[in-house]
Amino acid sequence: MDLEIVVTGTAAEAADTVAELLADAARAGAAIVLAGGTTPRAAYALAAAAEPDWSGAEVWLGDERLVPLDDPRSNARLAREALLDRLATPPTMHAVRTELPREEAAAAYDRELRGARLDFALLGLGPDGHTASLFPDAPALDERLRLAVAADPGFEPWVDRVTLTLPALTAPAHVVFMVVGQQKAEAARRAFAEQPSASVPASLVRSAAGRTTAILDREAAALLD
């Protein structure tokens, strides 16, 4: 459960580093968990340019908002626009059924994950220390059996969500966090330089049997020793 911290000079350099890891995972035919939010968008576009053939890979979402797939808040839309639509040969895509009520959507995603192999997970970090849709001190952090659960909105936008749980997020052989910007510096310190705590969910996510890498730009790493 060791943690490797990689500090780059700029957010663009962090995106380059993450893109290389994604492209390598795609070439290896990995099952890849993708982060949502705005941070990884550049990395996704770069990964598509670096490796346009993802035909041997599978893609899962670390979390999803229960909004229509064409909604700007949709993580599936982000993945499609920034990555999948740019590929010559796309991977198998596993999306949350956002048309269902949240408990049914979570149960369906959990069933789909059963027996699946997750090899590589890209995760983000919120200013409050959340990752995926695992929010500080949320009941979902206590889940040890299910691989996906319904999550409370947590913060704006106030929409229901489905998130992978700790058992799912710690399963991949390589877990990678991408964190950029001064506004993430305090959360990065708490997630990567302090003892694990439910008040900082990202601090609880480490690969159980492989390696965990945090890739930060200089601003996000400002409070790390």
NUKOL-792830 format. One record per residue: residue number from 1; residue in one letter; chain; x, y, z of N, C-alpha, C in turn. Coordinates in Angstrom, 2 decimals, decimal comma. Layout:
<recs>
REC:tike:sevo:drenvex:neast:nnorth:nup:caeast:canorth:caup:ceast:cnorth:cup
REC:NUM:a:A:X:Y:Z:X:Y:Z:X:Y:Z
...
</recs>
This chain:
<recs>
REC:tike:sevo:drenvex:neast:nnorth:nup:caeast:canorth:caup:ceast:cnorth:cup
REC:1:m:A:0,82:-1,21:0,00:0,00:0,00:0,00:0,86:1,27:0,00
REC:2:d:A:2,07:1,15:-0,56:2,96:2,30:-0,64:2,38:3,34:-1,60
REC:3:l:A:2,73:4,60:-1,34:2,27:5,71:-2,16:3,46:6,38:-2,80
REC:4:e:A:3,42:6,51:-4,12:4,44:7,25:-4,85:3,86:8,61:-5,22
REC:5:i:A:4,59:9,67:-4,94:4,15:11,02:-5,28:5,04:11,56:-6,39
REC:6:v:A:4,40:11,97:-7,48:5,10:12,54:-8,62:4,66:14,00:-8,76
REC:7:v:A:5,59:14,92:-8,68:5,28:16,35:-8,79:5,80:16,87:-10,12
REC:8:t:A:4,92:17,43:-10,91:5,29:18,03:-12,19:5,26:19,55:-12,04
REC:9:g:A:5,88:20,24:-13,00:5,93:21,69:-12,90:4,59:22,36:-13,14
REC:10:t:A:3,83:21,83:-14,08:2,58:22,47:-14,48:1,47:21,46:-14,60
REC:11:a:A:0,23:21,97:-14,70:-0,92:21,10:-14,91:-0,81:20,38:-16,26
REC:12:a:A:-0,26:21,07:-17,27:-0,11:20,44:-18,58:0,86:19,27:-18,50
REC:13:e:A:1,91:19,40:-17,72:2,86:18,30:-17,56:2,22:17,14:-16,80
REC:14:a:A:1,38:17,45:-15,83:0,65:16,39:-15,12:-0,25:15,64:-16,09
REC:15:a:A:-0,91:16,37:-16,98:-1,78:15,73:-17,97:-0,97:14,83:-18,90
REC:16:d:A:0,20:15,28:-19,29:1,07:14,45:-20,14:1,43:13,14:-19,44
REC:17:t:A:1,78:13,24:-18,16:2,19:12,06:-17,40:1,04:11,07:-17,27
REC:18:v:A:-0,14:11,58:-16,95:-1,31:10,72:-16,82:-1,68:10,11:-18,17
REC:19:a:A:-1,60:10,89:-19,23:-1,93:10,38:-20,56:-1,04:9,20:-20,95
REC:20:e:A:0,23:9,28:-20,61:1,15:8,17:-20,92:0,72:6,90:-20,20
REC:21:l:A:0,32:7,04:-18,94:-0,12:5,87:-18,17:-1,40:5,29:-18,76
REC:22:l:A:-2,33:6,15:-19,15:-3,57:5,68:-19,76:-3,30:4,96:-21,08
REC:23:a:A:-2,44:5,54:-21,89:-2,13:4,92:-23,18:-1,47:3,56:-22,98
REC:24:d:A:-0,57:3,48:-22,01:0,08:2,19:-21,71:-0,95:1,16:-21,26
REC:25:a:A:-1,88:1,58:-20,42:-2,91:0,67:-19,94:-3,79:0,19:-21,08
REC:26:a:A:-4,12:1,09:-22,00:-4,93:0,70:-23,15:-4,19:-0,30:-24,03
REC:27:r:A:-2,91:-0,07:-24,26:-2,12:-0,99:-25,08:-2,07:-2,38:-24,44
REC:28:a:A:-2,08:-2,42:-23,12:-2,02:-3,69:-22,40:-3,37:-4,38:-22,32
REC:29:g:A:-4,42:-3,76:-22,85:-5,75:-4,35:-22,80:-6,34:-4,34:-21,41
REC:30:a:A:-6,06:-3,30:-20,66:-6,48:-3,22:-19,27:-7,95:-2,84:-19,14
REC:31:a:A:-8,50:-3,16:-17,98:-9,81:-2,65:-17,57:-9,55:-1,39:-16,77
REC:32:i:A:-10,01:-0,25:-17,29:-9,61:1,06:-16,81:-10,80:1,78:-16,19
REC:33:v:A:-10,63:2,27:-14,99:-11,64:3,10:-14,33:-11,27:4,56:-14,58
REC:34:l:A:-12,22:5,33:-15,11:-11,97:6,73:-15,43:-12,57:7,66:-14,39
REC:35:a:A:-11,86:8,74:-14,13:-12,35:9,81:-13,25:-13,25:10,75:-14,04
REC:36:g:A:-14,15:11,41:-13,32:-14,96:12,45:-13,92:-14,41:13,82:-13,59
REC:37:g:A:-15,25:14,83:-13,70:-14,81:16,19:-13,40:-14,02:16,79:-14,54
REC:38:t:A:-13,52:17,99:-14,34:-12,82:18,71:-15,41:-11,33:18,42:-15,46
REC:39:t:A:-10,74:17,98:-14,34:-9,28:17,84:-14,27:-8,71:16,91:-15,34
REC:40:p:A:-9,30:15,73:-15,60:-8,63:14,80:-16,52:-8,91:15,04:-18,00
REC:41:r:A:-9,68:16,05:-18,35:-10,09:16,22:-19,75:-8,87:16,28:-20,69
REC:42:a:A:-7,88:17,09:-20,34:-6,71:17,22:-21,21:-5,96:15,90:-21,31
REC:43:a:A:-5,86:15,19:-20,19:-5,16:13,90:-20,20:-5,87:12,90:-21,11
REC:44:y:A:-7,19:12,92:-21,13:-7,93:12,01:-21,99:-7,65:12,28:-23,47
REC:45:a:A:-7,66:13,55:-23,84:-7,40:13,89:-25,24:-5,98:13,49:-25,64
REC:46:l:A:-5,02:13,71:-24,76:-3,64:13,33:-25,04:-3,48:11,82:-25,13
REC:47:a:A:-4,18:11,09:-24,28:-4,10:9,63:-24,32:-4,66:9,08:-25,62
REC:48:a:A:-5,74:9,69:-26,10:-6,32:9,25:-27,37:-5,36:9,49:-28,53
REC:49:a:A:-4,65:10,61:-28,48:-3,67:10,90:-29,53:-2,48:9,95:-29,45
REC:50:a:A:-2,07:9,61:-28,24:-0,91:8,74:-28,06:-1,20:7,30:-28,45
REC:51:e:A:-2,43:6,85:-28,19:-2,82:5,47:-28,51:-4,26:5,46:-29,00
REC:52:p:A:-4,45:5,46:-30,32:-5,82:5,52:-30,86:-6,55:4,18:-30,88
REC:53:d:A:-5,85:3,09:-30,57:-6,47:1,76:-30,58:-6,69:1,29:-29,14
REC:54:w:A:-7,91:1,39:-28,68:-8,27:0,92:-27,34:-9,17:-0,32:-27,43
REC:55:s:A:-9,10:-1,02:-28,54:-10,04:-2,11:-28,79:-9,92:-3,25:-27,78
REC:56:g:A:-8,74:-3,42:-27,20:-8,56:-4,50:-26,24:-8,88:-4,12:-24,82
REC:57:a:A:-9,21:-2,86:-24,59:-9,44:-2,36:-23,23:-10,93:-2,33:-22,88
REC:58:e:A:-11,19:-2,19:-21,61:-12,53:-1,92:-21,10:-12,48:-0,65:-20,27
REC:59:v:A:-13,56:0,11:-20,29:-13,62:1,35:-19,54:-14,84:1,35:-18,62
REC:60:w:A:-14,58:1,69:-17,38:-15,62:1,86:-16,36:-15,56:3,30:-15,85
REC:61:l:A:-16,62:3,74:-15,22:-16,65:5,06:-14,59:-16,53:4,91:-13,08
REC:62:g:A:-15,67:5,73:-12,49:-15,53:5,69:-11,04:-16,77:6,17:-10,32
REC:63:d:A:-17,48:7,07:-10,96:-18,77:7,52:-10,44:-19,53:8,21:-11,55
REC:64:e:A:-20,81:8,43:-11,32:-21,65:9,09:-12,31:-22,78:9,83:-11,63
REC:65:r:A:-23,12:10,96:-12,21:-24,31:11,69:-11,78:-25,51:11,16:-12,55
REC:66:l:A:-26,63:11,06:-11,89:-27,82:10,52:-12,54:-28,53:11,63:-13,32
REC:67:v:A:-27,90:11,96:-14,42:-28,42:12,96:-15,35:-28,43:12,34:-16,74
REC:68:p:A:-29,18:12,91:-17,69:-29,16:12,37:-19,05:-27,73:12,34:-19,62
REC:69:l:A:-27,48:11,41:-20,52:-26,12:11,22:-21,04:-25,63:12,41:-21,85
REC:70:d:A:-26,54:13,29:-22,29:-26,10:14,48:-23,01:-25,99:15,70:-22,10
REC:71:d:A:-26,19:15,50:-20,80:-26,09:16,59:-19,84:-24,62:16,96:-19,64
REC:72:p:A:-24,28:18,26:-19,56:-22,88:18,64:-19,35:-22,27:18,09:-18,07
REC:73:r:A:-23,11:17,71:-17,09:-22,59:17,18:-15,83:-22,30:15,69:-15,90
REC:74:s:A:-22,59:15,05:-17,01:-22,43:13,60:-17,15:-20,96:13,22:-17,31
REC:75:n:A:-20,49:12,31:-16,49:-19,13:11,80:-16,65:-19,01:10,93:-17,89
REC:76:a:A:-20,07:10,23:-18,25:-20,05:9,46:-19,49:-19,87:10,38:-20,70
REC:77:r:A:-20,52:11,53:-20,66:-20,35:12,49:-21,75:-18,91:12,99:-21,81
REC:78:l:A:-18,33:13,29:-20,65:-16,93:13,71:-20,61:-16,03:12,65:-21,24
REC:79:a:A:-16,21:11,41:-20,83:-15,38:10,32:-21,36:-15,56:10,20:-22,87
REC:80:r:A:-16,79:10,33:-23,32:-17,06:10,20:-24,75:-16,41:11,34:-25,54
REC:81:e:A:-16,63:12,58:-25,10:-16,14:13,72:-25,87:-14,63:13,86:-25,81
REC:82:a:A:-14,05:13,66:-24,62:-12,62:13,90:-24,44:-11,76:12,72:-24,87
REC:83:l:A:-12,33:11,51:-24,85:-11,53:10,32:-25,10:-12,12:9,42:-26,18
REC:84:l:A:-13,29:8,84:-25,92:-13,79:7,76:-26,76:-14,03:8,18:-28,20
REC:85:d:A:-14,60:9,38:-28,41:-14,89:9,83:-29,77:-13,63:10,17:-30,55
REC:86:r:A:-12,50:10,26:-29,87:-11,24:10,60:-30,52:-10,45:9,35:-30,93
REC:87:l:A:-10,94:8,19:-30,56:-10,21:6,96:-30,80:-10,58:6,35:-32,15
REC:88:a:A:-9,60:5,70:-32,78:-9,88:4,98:-34,01:-10,69:3,73:-33,72
REC:89:t:A:-10,35:3,05:-32,63:-11,09:1,86:-32,20:-11,33:1,97:-30,71
REC:90:p:A:-12,56:2,20:-30,29:-12,86:2,43:-28,88:-12,89:1,14:-28,07
REC:91:p:A:-12,85:1,27:-26,77:-12,94:0,11:-25,88:-14,39:-0,28:-25,63
REC:92:t:A:-14,57:-1,37:-24,93:-15,88:-1,68:-24,38:-16,16:-0,70:-23,25
REC:93:m:A:-17,31:-0,04:-23,29:-17,65:0,98:-22,31:-18,76:0,48:-21,39
REC:94:h:A:-18,52:0,58:-20,10:-19,52:0,21:-19,09:-20,04:1,49:-18,44
REC:95:a:A:-21,26:1,84:-18,71:-21,83:3,08:-18,20:-22,93:2,79:-17,18
REC:96:v:A:-23,11:3,71:-16,27:-24,19:3,63:-15,30:-25,52:3,90:-16,01
REC:97:r:A:-26,54:3,15:-15,66:-27,86:3,34:-16,27:-28,56:4,51:-15,57
REC:98:t:A:-28,29:5,69:-16,06:-28,74:6,90:-15,38:-30,24:7,13:-15,50
REC:99:e:A:-30,92:6,35:-16,34:-32,37:6,51:-16,45:-33,11:5,84:-15,30
REC:100:l:A:-32,39:5,04:-14,51:-33,01:4,32:-13,40:-32,96:5,14:-12,12
REC:101:p:A:-33,86:4,87:-11,16:-33,71:5,45:-9,83:-32,37:5,06:-9,24
REC:102:r:A:-31,87:5,85:-8,31:-30,47:5,71:-7,89:-30,14:4,35:-7,30
REC:103:e:A:-31,02:3,78:-6,49:-30,73:2,48:-5,90:-30,71:1,39:-6,97
REC:104:e:A:-31,62:1,48:-7,93:-31,65:0,50:-9,01:-30,43:0,67:-9,92
REC:105:a:A:-30,04:1,90:-10,19:-28,87:2,15:-11,02:-27,61:1,61:-10,36
REC:106:a:A:-27,50:1,81:-9,05:-26,34:1,31:-8,32:-26,31:-0,21:-8,31
REC:107:a:A:-27,46:-0,82:-8,08:-27,52:-2,28:-8,05:-27,16:-2,88:-9,41
REC:108:a:A:-27,61:-2,24:-10,48:-27,29:-2,73:-11,83:-25,80:-2,63:-12,11
REC:109:y:A:-25,18:-1,52:-11,70:-23,74:-1,35:-11,91:-22,95:-2,33:-11,05
REC:110:d:A:-23,41:-2,55:-9,83:-22,77:-3,53:-8,95:-22,80:-4,92:-9,57
REC:111:r:A:-23,94:-5,30:-10,14:-24,05:-6,61:-10,79:-23,09:-6,71:-11,97
REC:112:e:A:-22,97:-5,64:-12,72:-22,09:-5,66:-13,89:-20,62:-5,79:-13,48
REC:113:l:A:-20,30:-5,22:-12,33:-18,92:-5,26:-11,84:-18,54:-6,61:-11,26
REC:114:r:A:-19,53:-7,41:-10,87:-19,24:-8,70:-10,25:-18,44:-9,59:-11,20
REC:115:g:A:-17,31:-10,05:-10,76:-16,48:-10,90:-11,59:-15,59:-10,15:-12,57
REC:116:a:A:-15,75:-8,83:-12,63:-14,92:-8,04:-13,54:-13,52:-7,85:-12,95
REC:117:r:A:-12,55:-7,72:-13,83:-11,18:-7,42:-13,42:-10,94:-5,93:-13,64
REC:118:l:A:-10,54:-5,23:-12,59:-10,18:-3,82:-12,71:-8,66:-3,72:-12,56
REC:119:d:A:-8,00:-3,18:-13,57:-6,54:-3,15:-13,59:-5,95:-1,80:-13,25
REC:120:f:A:-6,61:-0,74:-13,68:-6,05:0,61:-13,58:-7,18:1,56:-13,22
REC:121:a:A:-6,97:2,41:-12,23:-8,00:3,39:-11,85:-7,40:4,77:-11,82
REC:122:l:A:-8,01:5,69:-12,54:-7,65:7,11:-12,47:-8,69:7,82:-11,61
REC:123:l:A:-8,23:8,52:-10,61:-9,11:9,20:-9,67:-8,72:10,66:-9,52
REC:124:g:A:-9,70:11,47:-9,13:-9,45:12,87:-8,82:-9,51:13,10:-7,33
REC:125:l:A:-9,41:14,35:-6,95:-9,45:14,75:-5,54:-10,19:16,06:-5,43
REC:126:g:A:-11,26:16,07:-4,63:-12,00:17,31:-4,41:-11,37:18,14:-3,31
REC:127:p:A:-11,67:19,43:-3,27:-11,13:20,29:-2,21:-11,49:19,83:-0,81
REC:128:d:A:-12,57:19,04:-0,68:-12,97:18,51:0,62:-12,36:17,14:0,89
REC:129:g:A:-11,52:16,65:-0,02:-10,89:15,35:0,16:-11,66:14,19:-0,44
REC:130:h:A:-12,76:14,45:-1,12:-13,53:13,34:-1,68:-12,85:12,83:-2,95
REC:131:t:A:-13,16:11,61:-3,31:-12,75:11,04:-4,58:-13,88:10,17:-5,09
REC:132:a:A:-14,00:10,07:-6,44:-15,22:9,52:-7,03:-16,40:10,27:-6,39
REC:133:s:A:-17,43:9,56:-5,93:-18,47:10,22:-5,15:-18,49:9,67:-3,73
REC:134:l:A:-17,31:9,44:-3,20:-17,14:9,07:-1,79:-16,79:10,35:-1,03
REC:135:f:A:-17,77:10,84:-0,28:-17,63:12,13:0,39:-17,26:11,95:1,86
REC:136:p:A:-16,72:13,00:2,49:-16,25:12,88:3,87:-17,31:12,29:4,80
REC:137:d:A:-16,89:11,25:5,53:-17,71:10,60:6,57:-19,03:10,04:6,05
REC:138:a:A:-19,12:9,79:4,76:-20,35:9,26:4,18:-20,52:7,79:4,53
REC:139:p:A:-21,76:7,31:4,67:-22,00:5,89:4,95:-21,38:4,96:3,91
REC:140:a:A:-21,26:5,42:2,67:-20,69:4,58:1,62:-19,27:4,14:1,93
REC:141:l:A:-18,56:4,88:2,77:-17,19:4,51:3,12:-17,12:3,24:3,96
REC:142:d:A:-18,25:2,85:4,56:-18,29:1,65:5,39:-18,65:0,40:4,59
REC:143:e:A:-18,99:0,58:3,31:-19,41:-0,55:2,49:-18,22:-1,46:2,19
REC:144:r:A:-18,40:-2,75:2,43:-17,32:-3,70:2,18:-17,73:-4,84:1,25
REC:145:l:A:-19,01:-4,93:0,90:-19,47:-6,02:0,06:-19,82:-5,56:-1,35
REC:146:r:A:-20,59:-4,50:-1,45:-20,99:-4,02:-2,77:-19,86:-3,26:-3,44
REC:147:l:A:-19,81:-3,33:-4,77:-18,79:-2,63:-5,55:-19,26:-1,28:-6,06
REC:148:a:A:-20,56:-1,07:-6,05:-21,14:0,22:-6,44:-22,37:0,48:-5,59
REC:149:v:A:-22,52:1,72:-5,14:-23,66:2,09:-4,31:-24,18:3,46:-4,73
REC:150:a:A:-25,41:3,76:-4,33:-25,95:5,10:-4,51:-25,26:6,04:-3,53
REC:151:a:A:-25,03:7,26:-3,97:-24,36:8,25:-3,13:-25,19:9,51:-3,04
REC:152:d:A:-25,17:10,13:-1,88:-25,82:11,42:-1,71:-25,11:12,46:-2,58
REC:153:p:A:-25,80:13,55:-2,92:-25,19:14,53:-3,81:-23,85:15,06:-3,31
REC:154:g:A:-23,68:15,25:-2,01:-22,40:15,68:-1,48:-22,18:17,18:-1,57
REC:155:f:A:-22,24:17,72:-2,75:-22,10:19,15:-2,95:-22,64:19,48:-4,33
REC:156:e:A:-22,69:20,74:-4,67:-23,24:21,11:-5,97:-22,43:20,48:-7,10
REC:157:p:A:-23,08:20,06:-8,20:-24,53:20,10:-8,45:-25,27:19,05:-7,64
REC:158:w:A:-26,40:19,44:-7,10:-27,15:18,58:-6,19:-27,96:17,55:-6,95
REC:159:v:A:-27,31:16,53:-7,44:-27,98:15,45:-8,13:-27,53:14,12:-7,52
REC:160:d:A:-28,40:13,12:-7,62:-28,04:11,79:-7,12:-26,88:11,22:-7,94
REC:161:r:A:-26,16:10,32:-7,31:-24,98:9,74:-7,93:-24,89:8,25:-7,67
REC:162:v:A:-24,10:7,58:-8,47:-23,66:6,21:-8,21:-22,14:6,24:-8,17
REC:163:t:A:-21,56:5,57:-7,20:-20,11:5,57:-7,06:-19,57:4,17:-6,83
REC:164:l:A:-18,37:3,92:-7,30:-17,67:2,72:-6,89:-17,31:2,86:-5,41
REC:165:t:A:-17,22:1,74:-4,74:-16,91:1,72:-3,31:-15,42:1,48:-3,10
REC:166:l:A:-15,00:1,52:-1,84:-13,60:1,26:-1,53:-13,13:-0,12:-2,00
REC:167:p:A:-13,92:-1,19:-1,83:-13,46:-2,48:-2,35:-13,18:-2,46:-3,86
REC:168:a:A:-13,96:-1,71:-4,61:-13,73:-1,63:-6,05:-12,54:-0,74:-6,38
REC:169:l:A:-12,43:0,40:-5,70:-11,39:1,37:-6,03:-10,01:0,94:-5,56
REC:170:t:A:-9,95:0,05:-4,60:-8,65:-0,43:-4,13:-8,22:-1,72:-4,83
REC:171:a:A:-9,08:-2,27:-5,68:-8,79:-3,55:-6,35:-7,75:-3,45:-7,46
REC:172:p:A:-7,71:-2,36:-8,25:-6,78:-2,33:-9,38:-5,32:-2,43:-8,93
REC:173:a:A:-4,50:-2,99:-9,82:-3,07:-3,11:-9,52:-2,38:-1,75:-9,51
REC:174:h:A:-2,95:-0,78:-10,23:-2,38:0,57:-10,23:-3,50:1,58:-10,05
REC:175:v:A:-3,44:2,33:-8,97:-4,38:3,41:-8,69:-3,62:4,72:-8,84
REC:176:v:A:-4,16:5,63:-9,65:-3,50:6,90:-9,93:-4,43:8,06:-9,59
REC:177:f:A:-3,94:8,98:-8,80:-4,64:10,23:-8,55:-4,02:11,32:-9,42
REC:178:m:A:-4,87:12,16:-10,01:-4,41:13,35:-10,73:-4,97:14,57:-10,01
REC:179:v:A:-4,07:15,43:-9,54:-4,47:16,58:-8,72:-3,71:17,81:-9,20
REC:180:v:A:-4,44:18,84:-9,58:-3,77:20,06:-10,05:-4,46:21,28:-9,45
REC:181:g:A:-3,69:22,34:-9,27:-4,24:23,62:-8,85:-4,04:23,92:-7,38
REC:182:q:A:-3,82:25,20:-7,09:-3,59:25,64:-5,71:-4,76:25,32:-4,80
REC:183:q:A:-5,98:25,32:-5,36:-7,17:25,08:-4,55:-7,23:23,64:-4,03
REC:184:k:A:-6,39:22,77:-4,56:-6,37:21,38:-4,10:-5,21:21,10:-3,12
REC:185:a:A:-4,40:22,10:-2,81:-3,18:21,87:-2,03:-3,48:21,34:-0,62
REC:186:e:A:-4,45:21,92:0,04:-4,77:21,48:1,40:-5,34:20,06:1,38
REC:187:a:A:-6,22:19,77:0,44:-6,76:18,42:0,32:-5,66:17,42:0,00
REC:188:a:A:-4,71:17,80:-0,85:-3,60:16,91:-1,18:-2,76:16,60:0,04
REC:189:r:A:-2,51:17,60:0,84:-1,75:17,37:2,07:-2,46:16,38:2,96
REC:190:r:A:-3,74:16,56:3,13:-4,50:15,67:4,01:-4,63:14,26:3,42
REC:191:a:A:-4,73:14,17:2,10:-4,93:12,87:1,46:-3,64:12,06:1,35
REC:192:f:A:-2,52:12,75:1,16:-1,28:12,04:0,82:-0,16:12,19:1,85
REC:193:a:A:-0,35:13,04:2,87:0,73:13,25:3,84:0,28:13,08:5,28
REC:194:e:A:-0,96:12,69:5,49:-1,46:12,48:6,84:-2,02:11,07:6,97
REC:195:q:A:-2,38:10,70:8,18:-2,94:9,37:8,43:-4,30:9,24:7,73
REC:196:p:A:-4,63:8,04:7,25:-5,92:7,83:6,61:-7,07:8,18:7,55
REC:197:s:A:-8,11:8,78:6,98:-9,26:9,20:7,77:-10,50:9,23:6,91
REC:198:a:A:-11,63:8,86:7,49:-12,90:8,93:6,77:-13,29:10,37:6,44
REC:199:s:A:-12,68:11,33:7,13:-12,95:12,73:6,80:-12,26:13,15:5,51
REC:200:v:A:-11,34:12,32:5,04:-10,65:12,56:3,77:-10,70:11,26:2,96
REC:201:p:A:-11,79:10,98:2,28:-11,96:9,69:1,63:-10,81:9,27:0,72
REC:202:a:A:-10,19:10,22:0,03:-9,09:9,86:-0,86:-7,94:9,22:-0,10
REC:203:s:A:-7,80:9,54:1,17:-6,71:8,95:1,97:-6,93:7,46:2,20
REC:204:l:A:-8,14:6,98:1,98:-8,46:5,57:2,20:-8,27:4,73:0,94
REC:205:v:A:-8,03:5,36:-0,18:-7,94:4,65:-1,45:-6,47:4,43:-1,81
REC:206:r:A:-6,03:3,21:-1,63:-4,70:2,77:-2,01:-4,85:1,39:-2,63
REC:207:s:A:-4,10:1,09:-3,67:-4,17:-0,23:-4,27:-3,85:-1,29:-3,23
REC:208:a:A:-4,73:-2,27:-3,09:-4,58:-3,29:-2,06:-3,41:-4,22:-2,33
REC:209:a:A:-3,11:-4,46:-3,61:-2,07:-5,44:-3,93:-1,08:-4,93:-4,96
REC:210:g:A:-1,13:-3,64:-5,26:-0,25:-3,09:-6,28:0,35:-1,78:-5,84
REC:211:r:A:0,29:-0,79:-6,72:0,90:0,49:-6,41:-0,09:1,63:-6,58
REC:212:t:A:0,16:2,69:-5,85:-0,66:3,89:-5,89:0,24:5,07:-6,20
REC:213:t:A:-0,15:5,88:-7,16:0,64:7,02:-7,58:-0,22:8,27:-7,53
REC:214:a:A:0,30:9,32:-6,91:-0,36:10,63:-6,92:0,46:11,55:-7,81
REC:215:i:A:-0,17:12,03:-8,87:0,49:12,93:-9,82:-0,07:14,33:-9,61
REC:216:l:A:0,77:15,24:-9,16:0,35:16,59:-8,81:1,20:17,61:-9,55
REC:217:d:A:0,60:18,75:-9,86:1,43:19,85:-10,33:2,01:20,58:-9,13
REC:218:r:A:2,90:21,53:-9,40:3,61:22,20:-8,31:2,65:22,90:-7,35
REC:219:e:A:1,60:23,49:-7,87:0,65:24,22:-7,02:-0,07:23,26:-6,07
REC:220:a:A:-0,54:22,13:-6,59:-1,26:21,18:-5,74:-0,35:20,55:-4,71
REC:221:a:A:0,94:20,47:-5,00:1,90:19,84:-4,09:2,53:20,83:-3,12
REC:222:a:A:2,06:22,05:-3,10:2,74:23,12:-2,35:2,84:22,86:-0,85
REC:223:l:A:1,91:22,10:-0,28:1,91:21,89:1,17:2,46:20,52:1,55
REC:224:l:A:2,98:19,78:0,58:3,58:18,48:0,89:5,05:18,68:1,27
REC:225:d:A:5,52:17,87:2,20:6,95:17,94:2,57:7,80:17,39:1,45
</recs>
